[in-house]
Amino acid sequence: IEMDDSNFACLQENLWSEQSRVHTVQAALWSKTANLKFFPDRCSDCHQVRESGDSVLTQQARSLDDLLAAEAVPRVDFIKIDVEGAEPDVLAGARETLERDRPRLAVAIAHAPGEEARIRDRVQRPALSYAFYPRARSGLMRRYWWDRKRACANGSRS
């Protein structure tokens, strides 16, 4: 899923050989269906969307749960999110998917104070039982990985 035209074209080109296993959709994700303010950047991977601000451009967005239902996607195994500060909002719109499929998550965190805590609140609820694994750090950008806790033979969780 990619919002930007040039990034979406690149995504399709890079995944061309995997088209039987991967479904691409051009869309903006948020916690709910909304018209968001769009803040373009010269660098195509630095665009931002927000609910408010002084932008004259708008972008229609919807939740990941709504998009997956509309596209009739039966199961999600992996979600990677790097959306310039909107990661907690995208995760809020993926609540049903996270509970139903428990996909592995790779999430970028570096955009605002308190963002890491907001993301942890979304994925470390008792109903989800995700474990947290820091993976890499590059400058200010930190990438995190969440995985489902696995049930052990004795019934405990690891």
C-alpha positions as CSV (number, residue, x, y, z in Angstrom):
1,I,0.0,0.0,0.0
2,E,1.5,3.3,-1.1
3,M,-0.1,6.8,-1.4
4,D,2.5,8.6,-3.6
5,D,2.3,8.1,-7.4
6,S,6.0,7.8,-8.1
7,N,6.6,5.5,-5.0
8,F,3.6,3.4,-6.1
9,A,5.0,2.9,-9.6
10,C,8.4,1.9,-8.1
11,L,6.7,-0.5,-5.7
12,Q,4.8,-2.2,-8.6
13,E,8.0,-2.4,-10.6
14,N,10.0,-3.9,-7.7
15,L,7.2,-6.5,-6.9
16,W,6.5,-7.4,-10.5
17,S,8.0,-10.9,-10.2
18,E,5.9,-11.5,-7.0
19,Q,2.6,-10.4,-8.5
20,S,1.0,-13.8,-7.9
21,R,1.8,-13.6,-4.2
22,V,1.6,-9.8,-3.5
23,H,-1.3,-7.4,-4.0
24,T,-0.5,-3.7,-4.3
25,V,-3.0,-0.9,-3.7
26,Q,-2.5,2.9,-4.1
27,A,-4.1,4.5,-1.0
28,A,-3.5,6.6,2.0
29,L,-4.0,4.9,5.4
30,W,-5.2,6.4,8.7
31,S,-7.2,5.4,11.7
32,K,-10.5,5.9,9.9
33,T,-12.0,7.3,6.7
34,A,-11.0,10.9,6.5
35,N,-10.0,13.8,4.3
36,L,-6.5,14.6,5.5
37,K,-4.2,17.5,4.9
38,F,-1.4,16.5,2.5
39,F,2.1,18.0,3.0
40,P,4.3,17.1,0.0
41,D,8.0,17.1,0.3
42,R,10.7,17.4,-2.4
43,C,11.8,13.9,-1.3
44,S,9.0,11.5,-2.3
45,D,9.5,9.4,0.8
46,C,9.0,12.3,3.2
47,H,5.4,13.3,2.3
48,Q,3.1,13.6,5.3
49,V,-0.6,13.6,6.0
50,R,-2.3,15.0,9.1
51,E,-5.8,15.7,10.2
52,S,-5.1,19.4,10.5
53,G,-2.6,22.0,9.3
54,D,-2.2,24.8,6.7
55,S,-2.0,22.7,3.6
56,V,-4.4,23.5,0.7
57,L,-4.0,19.9,-0.6
58,T,-6.1,17.1,0.7
59,Q,-5.9,13.3,0.5
60,Q,-8.7,10.8,1.1
61,A,-7.6,8.1,3.5
62,R,-9.1,5.1,5.1
63,S,-8.3,2.5,7.7
64,L,-6.3,-0.6,6.9
65,D,-9.2,-2.8,8.1
66,D,-11.6,-1.1,5.7
67,L,-9.2,-1.3,2.8
68,L,-8.5,-5.0,3.3
69,A,-12.2,-5.7,3.5
70,A,-12.9,-3.8,0.3
71,E,-10.0,-5.6,-1.5
72,A,-11.2,-9.0,-0.1
73,V,-7.8,-9.8,1.4
74,P,-8.3,-13.0,3.4
75,R,-5.2,-12.9,5.6
76,V,-2.2,-10.6,6.3
77,D,1.1,-12.1,7.5
78,F,3.4,-9.1,7.6
79,I,2.9,-5.3,7.9
80,K,5.7,-2.8,7.4
81,I,4.9,0.8,8.3
82,D,7.1,3.8,7.6
83,V,4.6,6.7,7.1
84,E,6.4,9.8,8.5
85,G,4.8,10.0,11.9
86,A,1.4,8.5,11.2
87,E,2.4,5.0,12.3
88,P,0.2,5.1,15.5
89,D,-2.8,6.3,13.4
90,V,-2.3,3.5,10.8
91,L,-2.1,0.9,13.6
92,A,-5.3,2.2,15.2
93,G,-7.0,1.6,11.8
94,A,-5.6,-2.0,11.8
95,R,-7.1,-3.2,15.0
96,E,-9.3,-5.9,13.5
97,T,-6.5,-7.2,11.3
98,L,-4.0,-7.3,14.2
99,E,-6.5,-9.2,16.4
100,R,-7.6,-11.6,13.6
101,D,-4.3,-12.4,11.8
102,R,-1.6,-11.3,14.3
103,P,0.8,-10.4,11.5
104,R,4.4,-9.7,12.2
105,L,5.1,-5.9,12.3
106,A,8.0,-3.8,11.3
107,V,7.5,-0.1,12.3
108,A,9.7,2.9,11.9
109,I,9.7,5.3,14.8
110,A,11.5,8.7,14.8
111,H,9.1,11.5,14.2
112,A,7.7,12.9,17.4
113,P,8.2,12.7,21.2
114,G,5.9,10.1,22.7
115,E,5.5,8.3,19.3
116,E,7.1,5.1,20.5
117,A,4.8,4.9,23.6
118,R,1.7,5.5,21.3
119,I,2.8,2.6,19.1
120,R,3.5,0.3,22.0
121,D,0.0,1.1,23.4
122,R,-1.5,-0.1,20.0
123,V,0.3,-3.4,19.8
124,Q,1.1,-4.5,23.3
125,R,-2.5,-4.7,24.6
126,P,-3.3,-8.0,26.3
127,A,-5.6,-9.0,23.4
128,L,-2.6,-8.9,21.0
129,S,0.3,-10.1,23.1
130,Y,3.0,-8.7,20.8
131,A,6.6,-8.9,21.9
132,F,9.0,-6.0,21.1
133,Y,12.4,-6.3,19.4
134,P,14.5,-3.3,18.5
135,R,16.2,-4.0,15.1
136,A,18.2,-1.1,13.7
137,R,19.1,2.5,14.3
138,S,20.2,4.9,11.6
139,G,20.7,8.5,12.7
140,L,17.4,9.5,14.3
141,M,15.4,6.7,12.7
142,R,14.8,3.6,14.7
143,R,13.2,0.5,13.3
144,Y,11.3,-1.8,15.5
145,W,9.9,-5.3,15.1
146,W,7.0,-6.8,16.9
147,D,6.1,-10.4,16.8
148,R,3.4,-12.5,18.3
149,K,4.3,-14.2,21.5
150,R,4.3,-17.9,20.9
151,A,2.6,-20.4,23.1
152,C,5.0,-22.9,24.7
153,A,4.2,-26.6,25.2
154,N,3.5,-26.0,28.9
155,G,0.9,-23.3,28.0
156,S,3.0,-20.3,29.0
157,R,3.9,-17.6,26.5
158,S,7.4,-16.7,25.4
